[in-house]
Amino acid sequence: MRRPAVVVVGAGPAGLFAAERLAAAGAAVTVYDRMPSPARKLLLAGRGGLNLTHSEPRRAFLERYPALPPPMAQALDAYPPAALRDWAEGLGEPTFVGTSGRVFPRAFKASPLVRAWLARLGGLGVSLVMRHRLVGIGPGPVLRFDGPGGRAEVACDAALLALGGASWPRMGSDGGWTTLLEGQGVAVAPLRPANMGVEIAWTADFATRFAGQPLKAVTIALGYRTVRGEAMITAEGLEGGAIYALSATIREALATNGGARLAIDLKPDLALDAVAARLAGARPKDSLSATLKKRLGLAPQAVALLRETERGGMPREPLALANRIKAARLAVSGVRPLDRAISTAGGVRFAALGDGFELERLPGVFVAGEMLDWEAPTGGYLLQATFATAAAAATGIAARLGLPMVRDPAPPW
């Protein structure tokens, strides 16, 4: 009996995970990718520690996804963080929860997990065809690729597109698929940077002296959103976890108002009156910089940032100065470009999908991962949603082909 043929386009986490599940269900799976080797983006992201997911309870976890579409919530419920941790352990990479609640493989890097994963895929009979770029999709479905040997047409029983966003073009995610799908009548929300740095017009001296220095244990607020974490000073502005968590809010403010003003609390663990009281106890002969260091423990970059926000001169009266420290205001003029962002907002609109993440305009073609119109901050939420949507799409393909998809036990959040 012929095994159903499934083509997966994209050898990143979403594509490889769907390929694994479909091959285990009995499909003959071939994965195509335009890069020379698979999982390049995952390997690069995991060099400094592969943050697989997060240990937060369900409600807090789901709130990390702005305007979470119902199909995404269903996918995350069907494949929650505990399932992803079990999967990693099955590859010989048990996980642990860090002090921030983030979940990492014990090896901390991506390379051991990827090696074990590729070995498993090989054992399941999954074929990898590299250096092939998708250039067309026809009914059937039939997919057209440009490869080293020229144009190739591949017919299959079902296809999964897992081509990523457009934030890592040198790793293969260049967003070129948008034109291809829009030409087929598929609704695609414009791709925009997410988890990106912001641009601030520093003085030349500040940018030269403090680029690369962190602002630790601060809170950053914009409108109704307040985030605690760290930010990194760059020559162009700010980046880092606290900034990334506000990326959607910053983009909206820039689009609506033409600008955004961040309020940075440099001493979030002290109330305003406590900061003022400490400043009031300063010795009259101490300079302002010495006072801020001795009385509040502010790092030189934090003091310099405070001066950047008060270029007309900072007040010396304790309460007035405390107010500045608790809400140092910085004008954001823009965001870093898409090719410098960590991830992508926008993508295939959920209204364009039928059941199981299948494109309504292209029967038999499914979509997963960052191609879909969702976003999330760093901290494990990106990879968790990538794997969850891949699992949902694989289940959709299996249902279409009549394959007996093995369902995961429903581990608790």
C-alpha atoms as one frame of an Amber mdcrd trajectory, in Angstrom:
protein
   0.000   0.000   0.000   1.399   3.418  -0.993   2.339   5.696   1.858   0.864
   9.211   1.501   3.506  11.675   0.282   3.928  14.842   2.314   6.237  17.694
   1.370   7.396  20.038   4.111   8.940  23.322   3.009  11.251  24.731   5.652
  13.776  22.827   7.760  13.369  24.916  10.889  11.712  23.803  14.150   8.144
  23.908  12.795   8.940  22.014   9.629  11.098  19.371  11.272   8.644  18.789
  14.101   5.701  18.344  11.757   7.848  16.054   9.604   8.668  13.913  12.625
   5.046  13.525  13.661   3.806  12.776  10.157   6.548  10.247   9.463   5.731
   8.511  12.737   2.097   8.364  11.580   3.108   6.579   8.372   3.602   9.339
   5.787   6.515   9.460   3.375   7.920  12.874   4.254  10.405  14.987   2.321
  11.645  18.286   3.745  12.883  20.981   1.348  14.872  24.042   2.373  16.786
  26.707   0.491  19.724  26.682   2.927  22.651  24.195   2.828  21.765  22.547
   6.155  18.741  22.232   8.467  17.870  24.013  11.724  20.323  26.843  11.138
  18.247  29.482  12.928  17.648  27.189  15.897  21.352  26.395  16.173  22.290
  30.067  16.086  19.631  31.005  18.639  20.810  28.224  20.940  24.462  29.197
  21.084  23.923  31.285  24.192  21.388  28.923  25.761  18.386  27.334  24.066
  15.267  28.713  25.753  12.695  26.094  24.764   9.659  27.263  26.697   8.533
  28.808  29.993   7.196  27.366  33.233   4.447  29.933  33.813   0.894  28.783
  34.574  -1.469  28.600  31.610  -3.254  31.928  32.083  -0.070  33.958  32.476
   1.551  32.060  29.612  -1.279  32.712  27.151  -1.396  36.394  28.108   2.088
  36.780  26.629   0.588  36.525  23.138  -1.037  39.830  22.094  -4.582  39.353
  20.745  -4.166  35.586  20.839  -6.247  34.023  18.027  -8.459  31.106  19.183
  -6.691  28.547  16.919  -3.392  29.466  18.567  -4.838  29.056  22.059  -6.223
  25.660  21.038  -2.856  24.625  19.607  -1.052  25.664  22.783  -3.570  23.785
  24.926  -3.125  20.682  22.783   0.660  20.920  22.932   1.611  22.792  26.146
   5.077  23.370  27.631   5.083  20.045  29.485   4.686  18.217  26.166   7.642
  20.053  24.661   9.770  19.221  27.706   8.796  15.551  27.404   9.762  15.608
  23.729  13.206  17.052  24.504  13.748  14.453  27.217  12.840  11.749  24.716
  15.760  12.960  22.603  18.100  12.543  25.565  17.987  16.227  26.515  16.191
  16.625  29.866  15.252  20.187  30.742  15.498  22.411  33.786  13.761  25.600
  34.928  16.033  28.613  35.362  15.673  31.258  38.034  13.569  33.392  35.673
  11.129  30.541  35.018  12.541  29.902  31.545  13.065  26.295  30.494  16.353
  25.091  28.964  17.805  21.721  27.954  20.353  20.554  30.486  23.103  20.814
  27.865  21.992  24.455  27.506  22.929  24.475  23.814  20.895  23.588  20.735
  23.486  21.434  18.980  23.132  18.190  21.033  19.349  18.305  20.698  19.507
  18.996  16.956  21.927  16.108  16.384  19.655  13.693  18.231  16.615  15.082
  16.419  18.129  14.667  12.959  19.109  11.107  13.843  15.519  10.383  14.852
  14.198  11.896  11.619  16.602   9.756   9.621  15.397   6.667  11.453  11.806
   7.571  10.542  12.764   7.801   6.873  12.412  11.583   6.553  14.366  12.860
   3.525  16.068  16.249   3.569  16.550  18.082   0.276  18.631  21.213   0.747
  19.399  24.203  -1.497  15.900  24.198  -2.971  13.885  27.401  -2.905  10.086
  27.309  -3.245   9.011  29.351  -6.270   5.476  28.159  -6.972   2.458  26.232
  -5.724  -0.164  24.652  -7.946  -3.287  22.582  -7.357  -2.837  18.988  -6.386
  -0.815  20.222  -4.585   2.237  20.547  -6.823   5.218  22.536  -5.561   7.893
  24.068  -7.751  11.449  24.548  -6.545  14.577  26.107  -7.933  17.553  23.955
  -6.988  21.128  23.264  -8.069  19.845  21.161 -10.963  17.317  23.741 -12.132
  13.510  23.837 -11.797  11.823  20.834 -10.170   8.107  20.069  -9.800   7.052
  17.860  -6.914   3.556  16.414  -6.564   2.351  15.310  -3.148  -0.765  14.393
  -1.218  -0.332  17.279   1.229   2.192  20.032   1.869   3.203  22.043   4.887
   4.725  25.497   4.561   6.998  26.368   7.499   9.165  29.105   6.004   9.446
  31.368   9.033   9.062  35.129   9.107  11.530  37.646   7.732  13.698  38.544
  10.692  16.685  36.280   9.990  17.266  36.485   6.231  20.804  35.108   6.389
  19.431  32.019   8.172  16.844  31.455   5.448  13.808  33.399   6.703  13.509
  36.218   4.186   9.720  36.520   3.888   9.796  35.909   0.137   6.804  33.599
   0.479   4.450  36.550   1.062   4.339  37.458  -2.628   3.867  33.816  -3.557
   0.847  33.330  -1.291  -0.714  36.722  -1.944  -0.595  35.866  -5.641  -2.771
  32.868  -4.798  -5.299  35.067  -2.994  -4.150  34.173   0.530  -4.644  37.016
   3.023  -1.308  38.000   4.579  -0.853  40.681   7.239   2.217  42.865   6.532
   5.397  41.535   8.121   6.746  43.819  10.839   9.619  43.595  13.304   8.907
  42.045  16.714  11.268  41.644  19.649  13.272  44.440  18.111  15.377  47.270
  19.431  14.123  50.845  19.521  15.834  53.948  18.196  16.604  56.857  20.517
  18.525  60.001  19.602  21.348  59.737  22.137  23.970  62.418  22.332  27.147
  61.338  20.575  29.088  61.204  23.843  26.526  58.959  25.555  26.326  56.570
  22.599  30.110  56.305  22.397  30.658  55.770  26.100  27.781  53.507  27.055
  26.776  51.413  24.038  26.904  47.781  25.147  26.189  48.571  28.810  23.134
  47.040  30.521  20.403  48.693  32.547  19.701  46.014  35.139  16.561  45.469
  37.220  14.546  48.338  35.770  10.910  48.660  34.811   9.916  50.232  31.511
   6.424  51.545  30.918   4.525  52.712  27.869   0.870  53.540  28.240  -0.851
  50.804  30.232   2.013  48.310  29.815   4.802  48.011  32.381   7.557  45.426
  32.091  10.323  44.583  34.506  13.654  43.273  33.291  16.853  44.410  31.672
  17.643  46.597  28.705  20.856  47.025  26.755  22.084  50.404  25.597  23.073
  50.377  21.934  24.501  53.051  19.683  21.040  53.379  18.114  18.869  53.161
  21.243  17.800  50.294  23.494  17.197  46.568  23.123  16.826  43.591  25.457
  14.090  41.608  27.151  12.174  44.496  28.716  12.110  46.345  25.383  11.146
  43.221  23.435   8.184  42.597  25.731   6.867  46.054  24.799   7.516  45.720
  21.075   3.863  45.429  20.010   2.872  48.392  22.198   5.775  50.479  20.861
   4.884  49.691  17.235   1.258  50.643  17.850   2.220  53.938  19.505   4.574
  54.846  16.667   1.958  54.007  14.041  -0.808  55.892  15.847   1.024  58.860
  17.312   4.208  59.069  15.278   6.268  58.627  18.433   6.450  56.953  21.822
   7.805  58.003  25.200   9.151  55.318  27.499   9.162  55.842  31.259  12.045
  53.987  32.911  12.027  53.372  36.661  15.680  53.044  37.607  14.866  51.955
  41.197  11.680  49.898  40.964  12.184  48.244  44.360  12.019  51.572  46.178
   8.908  53.705  46.485   9.091  57.353  45.481   9.213  58.650  49.053  11.966
  56.154  49.923  14.084  57.367  46.998  13.500  60.981  48.038  14.440  60.189
  51.639  17.721  58.616  50.599  18.554  61.586  48.398  17.734  63.970  51.244
  20.411  62.271  53.348  23.195  63.085  50.891  26.199  65.144  51.979  26.069
  68.675  50.553  29.614  68.445  49.239  28.926  65.311  47.148  28.441  65.733
  43.416  25.170  64.593  41.898  26.847  61.535  40.377  28.371  60.604  43.718
  25.024  61.058  45.451  23.229  58.810  42.997  25.899  56.162  43.329  26.288
  56.283  47.112  22.681  56.810  48.124  20.919  54.700  45.476  23.575  52.443
  43.980  22.934  53.634  40.436  25.461  52.389  37.901  27.338  54.960  35.791
  25.249  54.135  32.710  22.031  54.670  34.679  23.269  58.043  35.910  24.279
  58.997  32.390  20.907  57.902  31.030  19.213  60.078  33.633  21.255  63.027
  32.393  20.221  62.197  28.821  16.584  62.615  29.826  17.275  65.936  31.545
  19.525  67.733  29.108  18.513  71.076  30.559  19.998  69.996  33.894  18.703
  67.742  36.646  16.960  69.093  39.739  18.735  68.773  43.095  15.623  68.977
  45.269  15.155  65.377  46.546  11.505  64.828  45.622  11.849  66.365  42.162
  14.968  64.271  41.483  13.258  61.149  42.850  10.435  61.703  40.382  12.951
  61.738  37.513  14.613  58.551  38.777  11.280  56.767  39.068  10.187  57.856
  35.576  13.114  58.770  33.342  11.428  59.605  30.041  12.953  58.741  26.677
  11.526  59.584  23.266  11.479  56.651  20.819  11.834  57.812  17.226  11.537
  54.407  15.539  12.307  50.715  15.715  15.162  48.705  14.315  14.500  47.203
  10.871  12.934  43.805  10.284  16.196  42.134   9.309  17.660  43.122  12.696
  14.695  41.903  14.758  14.546  38.637  16.672  11.136  37.661  15.324   8.321
  38.762  13.042   4.786  40.027  13.551   2.224  39.609  10.794   1.924  36.733
   8.363  -0.836  34.485   7.081  -4.080  35.688   8.607  -6.038  33.131  10.594
  -9.122  34.045   8.568  -7.339  32.454   5.594  -7.170  29.082   7.374  -9.628
  26.242   7.626  -9.464  23.377  10.085  -6.034  22.086  11.023  -4.209  25.184
   9.730  -5.064  24.384   6.092  -5.153  27.257   3.587  -8.701  27.617   2.278
  -7.457  28.959  -1.064  -4.980  26.098  -1.485  -6.540  22.775  -0.461  -3.977
  20.325   0.811  -1.508  23.081   1.761  -1.043  23.812   5.460   0.931  26.489
   7.344   2.749  26.473  10.693   5.210  28.438  12.759   6.197  32.054  12.336
   4.522  32.327   8.928   1.255  32.747  10.832  -0.017  36.098  12.105   0.980
  35.971  15.772   3.786  37.291  17.921   5.219  36.746  21.375   8.085  38.024
  23.501  11.307  36.145  24.020  11.436  33.814  27.001  10.378  30.512  25.427
   7.043  31.702  24.049   8.278  31.866  20.443   9.525  28.288  20.277   6.568
  26.904  22.229   4.097  28.395  19.761   6.219  27.240  16.832   6.121  23.636
  18.025   2.446  23.845  18.996   1.329  25.132  15.590   3.475  22.485  13.892
   1.762  19.797  15.969  -1.655  21.237  15.061  -0.829  21.383  11.348   0.553
  17.842  11.404  -2.672  16.679  13.024  -4.628  18.495  10.309  -2.597  16.827
   7.561  -2.981  13.408   9.182  -6.755  13.887   9.337  -6.868  14.852   5.655
  -4.824  11.801   4.661  -6.505   9.361   7.024  -3.322   8.716   8.977  -3.499
   7.432  12.577  -1.804  10.345  14.325  -0.511   9.340  17.732  -1.869  11.879
  20.203   0.233  13.106  23.087  -1.098  12.575  26.571  -2.423  15.880  27.846
   0.217  16.910  30.392  -0.887  19.625  32.811   0.331  23.196  32.558
